């Protein structure tokens, strides 16, 4: 039995199936963990999400910013933009079932002492803070007032997290950090404009995983989201978005030995 962690599929269903063939994925014995952004930008969002939902005994996923955006468009007052390619999900006969399934997905998975998350974990968060803040968001996603909640999450503020924030502010920071973060300060202050490689950090900021006093620096963290990351040689840090939807590769990493398998897209 093997555990495979897969980077951002973003609706590239055919590439996903090619990758599963390459790793000889077995429904009888293997587990797949998707690191968020399973839909949007590619041309087969419906097939991708339906595949994950159909094989829940063998698949798990964390929510990414594109998955969250679909939910906000479906349940909140957010309008899809011209680049969105998830209309196939919204118009599907089983759209309600697929969207309800997506609402049940976590922001963080802790499995065999490793963390899986879409974007990253703020450097000033320890294990318990990360898990508790993620669960707080998950409770709202599974509430009766999910539409109002999702709409309230569309803001870049607050840029920093502290316990005195109200619950919605804490959730907004958590969503932005776990799903969108690239660069931040040591206290977790977020920066959203820069998307290039980690060695091109804006003044006063570093890649979230590069802060020397990061509280989870001895914990393996697997994440997606940052397709422009190049040659990251950091202990316990495993970026898995290899830019499939942008003509790069779709990749899976085998948890037992950290071997990476990729297919060109």
SULZI-V282655 format. One record per residue. N is the residue number from 0. RES is the residue in one small letter. PSI is psi as a letter, one per 40 degrees, with the letter a starting at -180 (* if undefined). NEAR is the number of other ideal C-beta (glycine too) atoms within 8 Angstrom. D_FIRST is the distance of its C-alpha to the first C-alpha in whole Angstrom. Layout:
BEGIN
n:N res:RES psi:PSI near:NEAR d_first:D_FIRST
n:N res:RES psi:PSI near:NEAR d_first:D_FIRST
END
This chain:
BEGIN
n:0 res:x psi:h near:5 d_first:0
n:1 res:x psi:i near:10 d_first:4
n:2 res:x psi:h near:12 d_first:7
n:3 res:x psi:h near:15 d_first:10
n:4 res:x psi:h near:13 d_first:14
n:5 res:x psi:h near:14 d_first:16
n:6 res:x psi:a near:14 d_first:20
n:7 res:x psi:h near:15 d_first:23
n:8 res:x psi:d near:17 d_first:23
n:9 res:x psi:f near:14 d_first:26
n:10 res:x psi:e near:16 d_first:26
n:11 res:x psi:g near:15 d_first:25
n:12 res:x psi:d near:12 d_first:23
n:13 res:x psi:d near:7 d_first:24
n:14 res:x psi:d near:12 d_first:23
n:15 res:x psi:d near:13 d_first:19
n:16 res:x psi:d near:8 d_first:19
n:17 res:x psi:d near:10 d_first:20
n:18 res:x psi:d near:15 d_first:17
n:19 res:x psi:d near:9 d_first:14
n:20 res:x psi:d near:8 d_first:16
n:21 res:x psi:d near:8 d_first:16
n:22 res:x psi:e near:12 d_first:12
n:23 res:x psi:f near:5 d_first:11
n:24 res:x psi:h near:9 d_first:10
n:25 res:x psi:h near:6 d_first:9
n:26 res:x psi:e near:8 d_first:10
n:27 res:x psi:d near:4 d_first:8
n:28 res:x psi:e near:6 d_first:5
n:29 res:x psi:i near:13 d_first:5
n:30 res:x psi:h near:10 d_first:8
n:31 res:x psi:h near:13 d_first:11
n:32 res:x psi:h near:15 d_first:14
n:33 res:x psi:h near:12 d_first:17
n:34 res:x psi:f near:20 d_first:20
n:35 res:x psi:i near:18 d_first:23
n:36 res:x psi:f near:16 d_first:25
n:37 res:x psi:e near:16 d_first:23
n:38 res:x psi:i near:15 d_first:27
n:39 res:x psi:h near:14 d_first:30
n:40 res:x psi:d near:8 d_first:32
n:41 res:x psi:i near:15 d_first:30
n:42 res:x psi:e near:6 d_first:31
n:43 res:x psi:f near:11 d_first:28
n:44 res:x psi:d near:16 d_first:28
n:45 res:x psi:d near:11 d_first:28
n:46 res:x psi:d near:8 d_first:25
n:47 res:x psi:d near:16 d_first:23
n:48 res:x psi:d near:14 d_first:23
n:49 res:x psi:d near:11 d_first:23
n:50 res:x psi:d near:11 d_first:20
n:51 res:x psi:d near:12 d_first:18
n:52 res:x psi:d near:10 d_first:21
n:53 res:x psi:e near:6 d_first:20
n:54 res:x psi:f near:10 d_first:16
n:55 res:x psi:e near:7 d_first:16
n:56 res:x psi:d near:5 d_first:13
n:57 res:x psi:e near:8 d_first:11
n:58 res:x psi:i near:12 d_first:13
n:59 res:x psi:i near:9 d_first:15
n:60 res:x psi:i near:12 d_first:18
n:61 res:x psi:i near:15 d_first:21
n:62 res:x psi:h near:12 d_first:25
n:63 res:x psi:i near:16 d_first:26
n:64 res:x psi:d near:12 d_first:30
n:65 res:x psi:d near:14 d_first:30
n:66 res:x psi:d near:16 d_first:28
n:67 res:x psi:d near:13 d_first:31
n:68 res:x psi:d near:11 d_first:34
n:69 res:x psi:d near:16 d_first:33
n:70 res:x psi:d near:15 d_first:33
n:71 res:x psi:d near:13 d_first:36
n:72 res:x psi:d near:13 d_first:38
n:73 res:x psi:d near:9 d_first:37
n:74 res:x psi:d near:10 d_first:38
n:75 res:x psi:a near:13 d_first:40
n:76 res:x psi:e near:5 d_first:43
n:77 res:x psi:h near:10 d_first:41
n:78 res:x psi:h near:5 d_first:42
n:79 res:x psi:i near:7 d_first:40
n:80 res:x psi:i near:5 d_first:41
n:81 res:x psi:d near:3 d_first:42
n:82 res:x psi:e near:5 d_first:38
n:83 res:x psi:h near:11 d_first:36
n:84 res:x psi:f near:11 d_first:34
n:85 res:x psi:e near:15 d_first:33
n:86 res:x psi:d near:8 d_first:36
n:87 res:x psi:d near:10 d_first:34
n:88 res:x psi:d near:14 d_first:32
n:89 res:x psi:d near:10 d_first:35
n:90 res:x psi:e near:6 d_first:37
n:91 res:x psi:i near:10 d_first:34
n:92 res:x psi:d near:3 d_first:35
n:93 res:x psi:f near:7 d_first:32
n:94 res:x psi:d near:11 d_first:32
n:95 res:x psi:d near:6 d_first:33
n:96 res:x psi:d near:8 d_first:29
n:97 res:x psi:d near:14 d_first:28
n:98 res:x psi:d near:13 d_first:30
n:99 res:x psi:d near:8 d_first:29
n:100 res:x psi:d near:10 d_first:26
n:101 res:x psi:d near:12 d_first:26
n:102 res:x psi:d near:11 d_first:28
n:103 res:x psi:e near:7 d_first:26
n:104 res:x psi:i near:9 d_first:23
n:105 res:x psi:i near:8 d_first:23
n:106 res:x psi:d near:13 d_first:25
n:107 res:x psi:i near:13 d_first:22
n:108 res:x psi:h near:10 d_first:19
n:109 res:x psi:h near:9 d_first:18
n:110 res:x psi:h near:10 d_first:15
n:111 res:x psi:f near:5 d_first:14
n:112 res:x psi:e near:6 d_first:17
n:113 res:x psi:i near:11 d_first:17
n:114 res:x psi:i near:13 d_first:19
n:115 res:x psi:h near:14 d_first:19
n:116 res:x psi:i near:17 d_first:22
n:117 res:x psi:d near:15 d_first:24
n:118 res:x psi:d near:17 d_first:27
n:119 res:x psi:a near:13 d_first:27
n:120 res:x psi:h near:13 d_first:28
n:121 res:x psi:i near:12 d_first:32
n:122 res:x psi:d near:13 d_first:33
n:123 res:x psi:e near:9 d_first:35
n:124 res:x psi:h near:12 d_first:32
n:125 res:x psi:a near:7 d_first:30
n:126 res:x psi:d near:8 d_first:27
n:127 res:x psi:d near:6 d_first:29
n:128 res:x psi:d near:8 d_first:31
n:129 res:x psi:d near:16 d_first:29
n:130 res:x psi:d near:10 d_first:27
n:131 res:x psi:d near:8 d_first:30
n:132 res:x psi:d near:14 d_first:31
n:133 res:x psi:d near:13 d_first:28
n:134 res:x psi:d near:8 d_first:29
n:135 res:x psi:d near:12 d_first:32
n:136 res:x psi:d near:12 d_first:32
n:137 res:x psi:d near:10 d_first:29
n:138 res:x psi:d near:8 d_first:32
n:139 res:x psi:d near:11 d_first:34
n:140 res:x psi:d near:12 d_first:32
n:141 res:x psi:e near:8 d_first:32
n:142 res:x psi:i near:8 d_first:36
n:143 res:x psi:d near:3 d_first:38
n:144 res:x psi:f near:7 d_first:40
n:145 res:x psi:d near:14 d_first:37
n:146 res:x psi:d near:9 d_first:39
n:147 res:x psi:d near:8 d_first:42
n:148 res:x psi:d near:14 d_first:39
n:149 res:x psi:d near:14 d_first:37
n:150 res:x psi:d near:11 d_first:41
n:151 res:x psi:e near:9 d_first:42
n:152 res:x psi:e near:11 d_first:39
n:153 res:x psi:g near:6 d_first:40
n:154 res:x psi:i near:6 d_first:42
n:155 res:x psi:e near:6 d_first:41
n:156 res:x psi:i near:5 d_first:43
n:157 res:x psi:i near:8 d_first:43
n:158 res:x psi:d near:8 d_first:41
n:159 res:x psi:i near:9 d_first:41
n:160 res:x psi:h near:13 d_first:39
n:161 res:x psi:i near:5 d_first:41
n:162 res:x psi:e near:3 d_first:41
n:163 res:x psi:e near:3 d_first:45
n:164 res:x psi:i near:10 d_first:43
n:165 res:x psi:i near:5 d_first:43
n:166 res:x psi:d near:7 d_first:40
n:167 res:x psi:d near:8 d_first:40
n:168 res:x psi:d near:9 d_first:41
n:169 res:x psi:d near:12 d_first:38
n:170 res:x psi:d near:14 d_first:36
n:171 res:x psi:d near:13 d_first:37
n:172 res:x psi:d near:14 d_first:37
n:173 res:x psi:d near:14 d_first:33
n:174 res:x psi:d near:13 d_first:33
n:175 res:x psi:d near:12 d_first:34
n:176 res:x psi:d near:16 d_first:32
n:177 res:x psi:d near:16 d_first:29
n:178 res:x psi:e near:15 d_first:29
n:179 res:x psi:e near:11 d_first:32
n:180 res:x psi:h near:13 d_first:33
n:181 res:x psi:c near:15 d_first:33
n:182 res:x psi:i near:13 d_first:36
n:183 res:x psi:i near:16 d_first:37
n:184 res:x psi:i near:9 d_first:40
n:185 res:x psi:d near:9 d_first:39
n:186 res:x psi:e near:6 d_first:40
n:187 res:x psi:e near:13 d_first:37
n:188 res:x psi:h near:9 d_first:40
n:189 res:x psi:i near:14 d_first:39
n:190 res:x psi:h near:12 d_first:40
n:191 res:x psi:e near:8 d_first:39
n:192 res:x psi:d near:5 d_first:41
n:193 res:x psi:h near:11 d_first:39
n:194 res:x psi:e near:6 d_first:36
n:195 res:x psi:a near:5 d_first:37
n:196 res:x psi:i near:7 d_first:35
n:197 res:x psi:d near:13 d_first:34
n:198 res:x psi:e near:4 d_first:37
n:199 res:x psi:f near:6 d_first:40
n:200 res:x psi:i near:11 d_first:40
n:201 res:x psi:i near:8 d_first:43
n:202 res:x psi:h near:4 d_first:45
n:203 res:x psi:e near:4 d_first:44
n:204 res:x psi:i near:11 d_first:41
n:205 res:x psi:i near:11 d_first:38
n:206 res:x psi:i near:8 d_first:34
n:207 res:x psi:d near:15 d_first:32
n:208 res:x psi:e near:12 d_first:30
n:209 res:x psi:e near:9 d_first:33
n:210 res:x psi:h near:10 d_first:35
n:211 res:x psi:d near:4 d_first:36
n:212 res:x psi:f near:6 d_first:36
n:213 res:x psi:h near:10 d_first:33
n:214 res:x psi:d near:8 d_first:31
n:215 res:x psi:f near:12 d_first:28
n:216 res:x psi:e near:7 d_first:28
n:217 res:x psi:e near:4 d_first:26
n:218 res:x psi:h near:10 d_first:23
n:219 res:x psi:h near:8 d_first:20
n:220 res:x psi:h near:15 d_first:21
n:221 res:x psi:h near:13 d_first:19
n:222 res:x psi:i near:15 d_first:22
n:223 res:x psi:b near:14 d_first:23
n:224 res:x psi:d near:17 d_first:27
n:225 res:x psi:g near:12 d_first:29
n:226 res:x psi:e near:10 d_first:29
n:227 res:x psi:e near:8 d_first:32
n:228 res:x psi:h near:9 d_first:30
n:229 res:x psi:h near:5 d_first:30
n:230 res:x psi:f near:3 d_first:29
n:231 res:x psi:h near:9 d_first:28
n:232 res:x psi:g near:3 d_first:28
n:233 res:x psi:h near:7 d_first:27
n:234 res:x psi:h near:4 d_first:25
n:235 res:x psi:e near:9 d_first:23
n:236 res:x psi:h near:8 d_first:23
n:237 res:x psi:g near:11 d_first:21
n:238 res:x psi:h near:10 d_first:23
n:239 res:x psi:e near:15 d_first:21
n:240 res:x psi:h near:14 d_first:24
n:241 res:x psi:f near:11 d_first:25
n:242 res:x psi:f near:11 d_first:28
n:243 res:x psi:d near:15 d_first:26
n:244 res:x psi:e near:11 d_first:29
n:245 res:x psi:e near:6 d_first:32
n:246 res:x psi:e near:5 d_first:31
n:247 res:x psi:b near:9 d_first:28
n:248 res:x psi:i near:10 d_first:25
n:249 res:x psi:h near:16 d_first:22
n:250 res:x psi:i near:13 d_first:19
n:251 res:x psi:i near:15 d_first:15
n:252 res:x psi:h near:13 d_first:14
n:253 res:x psi:h near:13 d_first:11
n:254 res:x psi:d near:11 d_first:11
n:255 res:x psi:d near:6 d_first:10
n:256 res:x psi:e near:4 d_first:13
n:257 res:x psi:f near:8 d_first:15
n:258 res:x psi:h near:6 d_first:15
n:259 res:x psi:h near:8 d_first:16
n:260 res:x psi:h near:12 d_first:16
n:261 res:x psi:i near:10 d_first:20
n:262 res:x psi:i near:11 d_first:22
n:263 res:x psi:i near:5 d_first:25
n:264 res:x psi:* near:11 d_first:27
END
